[in-house]
Amino acid sequence: MARGRKSPFMVNLNHEEKERLEYLLRSTAIRAGLARRARMVLLRAEGLSLTDIAERVGVGRRIVRKWIKRFLETGLKGLGDKPGRGRKPVFPPGSSHASGQISLRTTG
């Protein structure tokens, strides 16, 4: 049952993309957000409207539109999170402090 406005974002998956998205959906070792995004794309490929997908997945229509658009622009890698704006780590990876090799000085 198609409801809502017509969206210009039509998803046609090839066999490899469909298998990869289904794998992400079934996986228990990935973050829930990534599985939710894979479900959105699969439901859109089945022909559901953005409104129906939003109701099934439990997010807003705007969020569904965002992830479908990003998938169409960049493929499977577009479903991942972009780097955040939050605070950067105090010790950069690869520094001697990050690996626990902190030098202690003794006073004599």
C-alpha positions in Angstrom: 0.0 0.0 0.0 1.8 3.1 -1.2 1.1 6.2 0.9 2.7 9.6 1.1 4.3 11.7 -1.6 6.2 10.2 -4.5 9.9 10.1 -4.0 12.4 10.6 -6.7 14.7 8.2 -4.9 14.3 4.8 -6.4 16.6 2.0 -5.3 17.6 -0.8 -7.6 19.9 -3.3 -6.0 22.2 -5.7 -7.8 22.7 -9.2 -6.3 25.9 -8.3 -4.4 24.4 -5.2 -2.8 21.3 -7.0 -1.8 23.3 -9.9 -0.2 25.5 -7.5 1.7 22.5 -5.5 3.0 20.8 -8.7 4.1 24.0 -9.8 5.8 24.2 -6.5 7.7 20.5 -6.8 8.7 21.1 -10.3 10.1 24.4 -9.6 11.8 24.5 -9.4 15.6 28.0 -8.0 15.6 27.3 -4.6 14.0 25.8 -1.4 15.5 22.0 -1.2 15.5 22.1 2.0 13.5 23.8 0.4 10.5 21.4 -2.5 10.6 18.5 0.0 10.6 19.9 1.8 7.6 20.3 -1.5 5.7 16.7 -2.3 6.5 15.6 1.1 5.1 17.4 0.6 1.8 16.0 -3.0 1.4 12.5 -1.8 2.1 12.9 1.0 -0.4 14.1 -1.5 -3.0 11.0 -3.5 -2.4 9.0 -0.5 -3.4 7.7 0.8 -0.1 7.1 4.5 0.3 9.3 6.6 2.6 6.4 7.1 5.0 5.8 3.3 5.2 9.5 2.7 5.8 9.6 5.4 8.5 6.7 3.7 10.3 8.2 0.2 10.1 11.7 1.3 11.2 10.6 3.8 13.8 12.3 6.9 12.5 11.1 10.1 10.8 10.5 10.3 7.1 13.2 12.8 6.8 15.7 10.4 8.3 14.7 7.7 5.8 15.1 10.2 2.9 18.6 11.1 4.2 19.9 7.5 4.3 18.3 6.5 1.0 19.8 9.6 -0.7 23.2 8.9 0.8 23.1 5.3 -0.3 22.3 6.3 -3.9 25.1 8.8 -3.9 27.9 6.7 -2.3 26.7 3.1 -2.2 27.2 0.8 0.8 30.0 2.8 2.3 27.5 5.8 2.6 25.6 3.9 5.3 28.4 4.4 7.8 28.7 7.3 10.2 30.7 10.3 9.2 33.3 11.4 11.7 31.8 13.3 14.6 32.5 16.9 15.7 33.2 15.8 19.2 36.3 16.2 21.3 39.4 14.6 19.8 41.4 12.0 21.8 43.9 13.5 24.2 46.6 11.1 23.0 46.8 10.4 19.3 46.9 6.8 18.2 50.5 5.6 17.7 52.0 7.8 20.4 53.9 6.2 23.2 51.3 7.4 25.7 48.5 5.6 23.9 50.2 2.2 24.2 50.7 2.5 27.9 54.4 3.2 27.7 54.5 6.1 30.0 57.9 6.9 31.4 58.1 7.4 35.1 60.9 9.5 36.5 62.1 8.8 40.0 63.5 11.5 42.2 66.6 10.7 44.1 
